[in-house]
Amino acid sequence: MRIIETVAEMQAFSREARREGKSISLVPTMGFLHEGHASLMIEGKKRADILVTSIFVNPTQFGPTEDFDAYPRDLARDRNVAETAGVDIIFAPKASDMYPRGFQTYVNVEELTLPLCGASRPGHFQGVTTVVAKLLNIVMPHVALFGKKDFQQLAVIRRMAADLNMDVEIVGMPIVREADGLAMSSRNAYLGPEERRNALCLSRALATARDLFLDGERSVGTLRDRVLRVIGEVSGAVIDYADFRDGDTLEAVETANGRTLIALAVKIGTTRLIDNCILGEEQ
Ligand code: PAF
């Protein structure tokens, strides 16, 4: 496994690989890798000759009061996870190389970024789409893989790739959970033992709503009440949003069907966690 630290070297590598007829897959990450990332890498390895993962804590997707400085970083540990998962190249650029002096171009997806995390984190998705567009231009992958835990992010990136005619296949991969149901996230590292227990209210609320749906309940009002009740039972859990949306358009729905998305963002202490499910999909 090789580590590439500059944009110029990464582009030269990918250009040469493509010239030799090799296919490239990309797993973009912000590091502090866990089994969720590893699952993307293992799939990425199957889909191309060369697997690249980027590790870059992207400053433009964090708001001024968010956790950019505190975001967990551990490149030594990430190297091990990546190597075990079959990564060929880690691309770990510096912020000054990604956003040099004079940088002033941003990618903005409209409607899809308005609700959910877009409403709570103004500017977040513009930072995500801009850095992902840059990573796609730098690494030039044939396929790029993203986790469905960031469901809205995946939808926004798919939209961007389609709207801008990007010559890349965007693949969404299932959420990977701890044995007790907690969705894997680098931010889980912030949780103390009691918060870790409390954090289970997200997956519990989703499972409760899904069970009700499978028993025939279709009223979003009723399903939402149950979600709110399950989360409300946990002291120290503060709901940012608990939304029922169409899984394709992200428009709000009042009647649930198999493509309905339940999207949650809940603060456990000071840690904001997200989780989601599509009601008709196997979990
Ligand atoms: O999901 C993430 O880790 C980030 O938002 C991404 C896609 C790597 C862009 O910085």
Residues whose N, C-alpha, C, O or C-beta is under 5 A from the ligand:
A	BS01	PAF	P28 T29 M30 F56 N58 V128 V131
